[in-house]
Amino acid sequence: MRRLLLAALLLAPLAATPARADDPSFTLTIRNHVFDPARIEVPANAKFRLLVKNMDSTPEEFESKDLRREKVIAGGAEAVILLGPLKPGTYRFVGEYNEATAKGVLVAK
């Protein structure tokens, strides 16, 4: 019985549904140390992909305490951040290296 319980606990994370190729995708661009758009509406209670394109020549770190995500994106590079499902609400994010100018929100509706 203990082995069965242990096996269930170890396999539980594998039961989570991974993001799929047909999940919605949203693009966020970093240019001149500013996020564009600064506000993105996403579907609540659904998984989605956030494609972050850094058009600057310097790296930037996408950071959101609300979303519990951090990702450094090199200058001239892009990265995909898998998110959701999110409860309806507003989730703030910043560019950690340029917090004074790189600010934005995801609004889950």
Rosetta blueprint (number, residue, H / E / L):
1 M L
2 R H
3 R H
4 L H
5 L H
6 L H
7 A H
8 A H
9 L H
10 L H
11 L H
12 A H
13 P H
14 L H
15 A H
16 A L
17 T L
18 P L
19 A L
20 R L
21 A L
22 D L
23 D L
24 P L
25 S E
26 F E
27 T E
28 L E
29 T E
30 I E
31 R E
32 N L
33 H L
34 V E
35 F E
36 D E
37 P L
38 A L
39 R E
40 I E
41 E E
42 V E
43 P L
44 A L
45 N L
46 A L
47 K L
48 F E
49 R E
50 L E
51 L E
52 V E
53 K E
54 N E
55 M L
56 D L
57 S L
58 T L
59 P L
60 E E
61 E E
62 F E
63 E E
64 S E
65 K L
66 D L
67 L L
68 R L
69 R E
70 E E
71 K E
72 V E
73 I E
74 A L
75 G L
76 G L
77 A L
78 E E
79 A E
80 V E
81 I E
82 L E
83 L E
84 G L
85 P L
86 L L
87 K L
88 P L
89 G E
90 T E
91 Y E
92 R E
93 F E
94 V E
95 G E
96 E H
97 Y H
98 N H
99 E L
100 A L
101 T L
102 A L
103 K E
104 G E
105 V E
106 L E
107 V E
108 A E
109 K L
